[in-house]
């Protein structure tokens, strides 16, 4: 008897589920019509999910945006050298503001882009850009401009801005 109890509960639950499902069918729809609509809906659906729309993303008002934002996959780590030793490490996360449809080209050149960005950051660190009040807006503007030039050299004028998403300095 104890072994049959789970099977009985399963059958009762299955019957209750079917009963509730038929009760909540929209009025005027028979079971056959519901099955037919379901099968037609499946036939109309594409077998693959469509690729994401290449256009811009909608803003809060539902309008298309003129830009999309591409995040570089990993943070950048830049050593700050002082008197022939590493005095600090600076980590940065970057994103690019680009015209819509540049995603594939971006990922195709991302390694080259990262290399160029690192070189710009090393040069910035070597000229004292990450010393003292390194988040000063004038100081960051110089870095953004140099990063933008590098991005445009690799991706063209479709890049409108380089966005610094995070920056931190850890003294060693």
N, C-alpha and C positions, 0 to 999 in steps of 0.2 A: 504494500500500500504506500509506503514512504517513497518508493521509487517511482510510482505513478503520479504522485502529487505535482512534481515540477512539470510533467507533460500536460496535466490537466490545466495548470495555471497558464502554460504557454498557449494552449488552445483557447482558453477563455480570453486571454489578452489579445490574441489574433482576431477572434470574433468581435470583440469590443472595438478594436481598431477599424475593422472593416465597417462595422455599423456606424461608428462616428464619422468615418470618411464619407459614407453615402448620405448621412444626414446633412453634412456641410457642403454638398454639391450646390452650385448656384441653382436658383429656382428655374424650372423649365428645361434643365439639362438632364438627359437620361444617362445611365451608365455607359451605354454604347456610344453616345455622342461625346462623352468625356474621354473615352478611350480613343475615339477617332481624332479628336482635337489634339490629344497628347501625342499620338503617332504622327500626325501632320506637323506638329511643332518640332518634333525630333527630325523629321525629314527635311524641314526648312533650315535647320541649323547647319552651319558649315562644320565639316569634320575637324578642322583645325581652328584654333582661336585666331582671330585676325590680329595682325601685327599692330602694335600701338601706333596711333595716329602720329605722323611725323610733324604735324603742326604744333603751334605753341599751346601752352596750357591755358585753360580758362581761368580768368581771375574771379574775384568774389562776385562780380556782377554777371558772370557767365559769358563775358566777352573773351575773345582770343587775345592772348598776350603776344607781344612782338618778340619775346625772348624765351629761351628755355635755359635751365641751369644745369650744368654738368659738373658733378663732383669728382675730383681726382680721388682714386680709390684708396690711397694710403697717405698718411701724414708725411711731411718732410721733416727730417732731423738735421739740423745744421750746427756744427761745433763752432763755438766762439773761442778763438785761440788768443792767449795773452802770454807774452814772454815764453814762447815756445812750448806752452802746455795748454791743454783744454781747460778753459776757465768756466765754461757754461755750455749747455745744450739748449737750442731753441727748437721747438716743434711748431709746425704750422700745418693747417688744413686749408686747402684752396678749392674754389669752385670757379667755373667760367660762365659768364653770361654770353650766350651765343644766339644767333638767329636759329629758328626752328629747322630741324632736319640735318643738323651737323653731328648727330650722335655717332653714327658709324665712322665718319672721318676722324672724330675725336678719339675714339677707342683704337683706331688704326695707328695713330701717331702718339698715343699716350706715353709710351716709353721714351720717345725722343723729346716730347714735351716736358716730361719729368726731369730729364737730363738737363735741358735748357734752364728750367726753373731752379734746379739745384745749383747750377753754375751762377745764376743771378744771385741766389741767396748766399752762396759762398763769398762772392764779390762784395755783397752788402755787409756781411759779417766782417770781412777783412778790412773794410773801410771804416769800421766802428759803428755801423748801422744798428747793431744789436747791443750797444753799450749804453749805459745810463738810462735815460727815459726813451727807450727804443719804441714805445708805442705812441710817441708824439705824432700828431697828424701830418706834419711836414715830412718827418722821417718815413712814415708809412706810405705817404704819397709817392716818394721817390722809389720805394720798393714796388709799389703797384704799377707805376709807369714802366719800370724795367721789365716786370713780369708780363705786362700787356704787350710790350714790343716783342718779347720772345714768343708769346702765344700767337700773335699775328704773323710772325715769321713762319710758324709751323702750320697754322690753320687759316691764314688770310684775314681779311677785314670782317669776316663773319663774327669775330670775337669782339664784343663791345667793352667788357670789363673783366678784370680778374678780381674775384672777391676773396678776401682773407676771412675765412670762417672762424678760425681760432689761432691764437698765437700764445705761446708760453715760453718762459725762459727758466731753466733750472740750473742754478750755480752748482759747480762740482767741487 
